[in-house]
Amino acid sequence: MKFCRLAIVLFCHIFLFHETLFSEPALVLANLDYQNPILKNLRSEVKENLRISKSGQRYDQLIPLKYYRYKVKKEDNFFKIMARTGMDLETLSSVNELSSPHDLAPGMILEIPNMRGTFHPEGTPNSESSKMELSKKYSIPEEKLQYDESRGKWFVPGVMMGKVEKSFFYGSGFFMPLVEARLTSGFGKRNDPFTKKETFHGGVDLAAKQGSDVLASQDGTVEFLGVNGGYGKLIILKHSLGYETRYGHLSAYEVKHGDTVKKGQKIGEVGMTGRATGPHLHFEIRRNSKRQKPFFSSH
């Protein structure tokens, strides 16, 4: 009986210790008022970590990586939130996997870290070999890299966004995949042309003449080529930074699986295969499997 009571007491202590270590309550930012003490603390930690990061001091002097949560309000925009929290473009977009400033919507919960930097875009094991490899890749001391178990990714303090990623973020990274086309269905909610019910449309439909050239919207590699359900004949191009583009309802292919293609290169022809009411291109942009609203550059 004594042994049972002792076991229960030990279990409770272990459980409470585990909860203390791993269940720290989320830090919530109720507002972005500069007088908000939680916001003040966040900005102070960001500033201190930035100082340490630039000074070359070791990782153990950094304030450990943690997140503050903020619920986006109607009057907010990306750049206001960035300025008020002491963040930069790279950090806020990387941590929340935002592909453009337009991704923000009222009610969305943003995670705001207490240091500037970005996540390495691909999931990487928490190992010494990974740390060493990323240290060389980003020219940063191994001690400063921090691993986020919940994401399965390494956080790299102080890294700036490259030109290509910035072009994607500002909506100038993708090229119009048709020379002449008419938008017949946009991104978002719409009435399905077959069922007449409201559904979510994850891309844009661009009407064009049968057989019109379909062009690669960005440099990439042919990840998939074949018939895929309602898409009909489909090409999926894989791009850098977790992006992919999809080209559906094609009548013909001009590339092969595994081919490397350049932006503006012909990859197929417009058709009406799959679930289509007329010749058009269904075009999608995805990042890390999440559909994004397409924005096209003029060149």
N, C-alpha and C positions, 0 to 999 in steps of 0.2 A: 504493500500500500504506500509506504514511504517512497519507494522507488518510482511509483507511478506519479505521485505528487511532484517529486523532484524532476521527473522527465517533462511534466507539463510546464513547470516553472522555467526550465531551460529552454523549452520550445518557444515560450512567450518572449523570453529575452532575445533569443535568436531572431524571431519574427520582427520584434520591435527594432532591433539593430538593423536588420535588412531594410525595413521600411524607412528608417532614418537615412540610410545610405542612398537608396535608390528611388525613393518616392518624394523627393523634394517638391513642394507645391509649386505650380507654375506661377511665375511672376506676371501679374496682369497690369497692363497700362490702361487705366480707365479713360484717360484723355491725353492730349499732346500739349497741355498747358505747361509752359516753362516753369511754373511754380509747383508743379506736381512733383513731390519728393521722389517717387519711383522713377519718373523720367529723369530727374536730376541725377539719381544714382546710376541709371543706365548711361547717360552721357559722360559721367565721370569715369565709369569703367571703360567705356570705349576710348576715351581720351588717354587714360593711363596705359591701356593695352597697346594703343598706337605708339605711344612714347617708347614703351619697352621694346616693341617690335622693331622700331627704327633704330634703337640704340644698340642693338646687337647683344643685349643681355639674354640670359638663358631662359628656357621655357618655364622653369620652376618659379620664375618671378612674374610670369604672366598671371593675371586673374583668370581662373579656369573658365572655359567656354560654357556659357549658359544662355538661356533664351527668355525674352520677355514677349508676352502675347498682347496683340493690339487688334481690336475689332474695328475694321474700316467703317468710317462714317460717311454720310452722303456728301458732306462738304469737302472730303479729303481728296487728294490726288497723290500720285506716286512721289512727286518731287517735294511736296509739303511734308509727307511722312519721312522721307529721306533726310531732309534738312533738320526737322525737329528732333529726330532720334540720334543725330550724329552719324548716320550711316552714309554709305556711298552707293553708287549705282550697282557696282559689282556685288556687294554683300547682300543688299536687299533682294536683288533679282535671283541670285544664286541660291540663297537659303530657302526662298519661297517658290523656286522654280517658275519665276515669272518670265514670260517670253517677250513681253512688251509692257509699256506703261498702261496700256488699255486692259490688261488682265485684271486690274483692281475693280472690285465691285463692293457696294455697301453690304456690310454683314460678313465679309470675308475676314478670316482670322489670319493675321500675319505673325510670323515668328521673327523676332528681332534679336540678334545675338549681341553680346557685350564686347565684340571685337570686329574689326573690319577684315575682310578677306573673302575667299570663295571656297566652295567645295570642289574637290577634284571631280569632274563630271561623271566618272564611272565608279561603280561600286568596287572597292578594293579591300582585301583582307587586312585585318589589324595585325600586321606582322612586321618584324624588323626589316625583312627584305623589301616590303612595300614602302616602308618609311624611308629607307635608303634610296630607293628608286625615285620617289617623289621629291626627296630632298635635292637630288641632282637635277630633276626636271625643272623645278621651280627656283633653283639656286637659293635655297633657304635652309638654315641649320635644322637637322633632324629634331632637335629638342623643341622646336616651335610648332611642329605639326601636331594637330590634335585630332583624335579619332572620335567620331560620333557613332556610337553603337546603334542608336535607333535608326539612322539612315544607312549605316554600313559604308560610310564615306569618310575620307580625310578632309579636315578643314585646314586650309592653307592661309595663315594670317598675312595680310598686306598685299595679296596678289591682285593686280589690276586686270580688268577685262580687256581682251585683245580686240583688234579692229574688226575682225569677222564677227565676233560675238556681239559687239556694240552695234554693228550694222543689222544683225538679226533683231536685237532688242528694239532699235528705233524704227523697225519696219522697212528697212531698205536692203535687207539681205536676200530677198527672193525676187526673181524675175518673172514677169508675166509669161505663162507657159504657152500662150497662143498669140499670134501676130494680130489677128482680127477675131474678136469675139464679143458676145453680148451676155452680160450677167443676167441669168434667169432665176437663180435661187441663191440667196446669201447664206451666211453662216448664222446658225442659231435656230430658234423655233420657226416652224413653218407648217403649212398644211401639206401632208404627204400627197403627191399627185395620184397615187394608187388607192390609198385607203381613205383619203380626204380628212384624216384625223391629224391633230397637232402632234408633231414629232420634233426631235432635235436633229438638225442638219449639221453634220460635223465638218463641212467643207463649203466650197462654192461650186455652182454649176455654170459653166461657160458655153453657151450655144455657139456653134460654128459649123461650117460646111463639112459634110462627110469627107473624110480623107485629109482634112487640114493637118498641117504639121503640128505635132505636140513637142514642145521644147523643154529641156531640163531647166528647172527654176533656179538651180544652184549646183555647183560642183558636187559630185557625189559618186556613189557606187550602186550598181543595180543589185538590190537586196532580194527582190522578188519579181518574178515575171510569170504570169499565168492567169488562168480564170479563177476568180474568187467571188462566188455568190452573186449578190446584187451589183457588185462592182463590174461584173463581166470581165473582159480582158483588162488586167491591172498591172501597172509597174509601180514598184516601191523603190525610191532612191534613198539611200542612207547618206546623211551629211555629218559634218562634225558637230560636236557639242550636244549630242543626243537628239538632233533633229532628223526628221525624215519627211519626204513628200510623197503623195500618192496621186496617181493618174489613172482614172477609171473610165470604163465604157469604150475602150479603144477598139479600133478595127484592125490594127496591125502594129507589130513591134519593129523597131529599127535597132534594137540593142539585144544583148544576150545577158543572162544571169552572170554576175560577177564583173561586168564591164565597168570601167571608170569613165565617167562622162563629165563634160564641161558645161558650165552655165550657158544656155542658149543653143545647145546641141540638140538636134532632132532625135527623139527617142521612140516616137510612135506616131499614130495617126488617129484623128477623131473618128469615133464610131457611135454605135448605140447598142453595144453588147450589154448583157446583164439586165438590170432593172432600169430601163430608160424609155422615155416617151418620144425621143427624137435624138438626132445626132448632137452630142455635146460632150464636154470634158468635165468629169467630176474631179476637182482638185482639193487636196487636203494638205495641211501642214501639221505635223505632230512633233512634240518634244517630250522625250521620255514617256512615250505612249499617250500623252495627253494632247488632245486636239486643240489647235490654236487658230485664232481668227487670222486669215491671210491678209497681209498688206504687201503691196508690190512696189518695187523700185522702178524708176523710169528708165533704167539702163541695166 
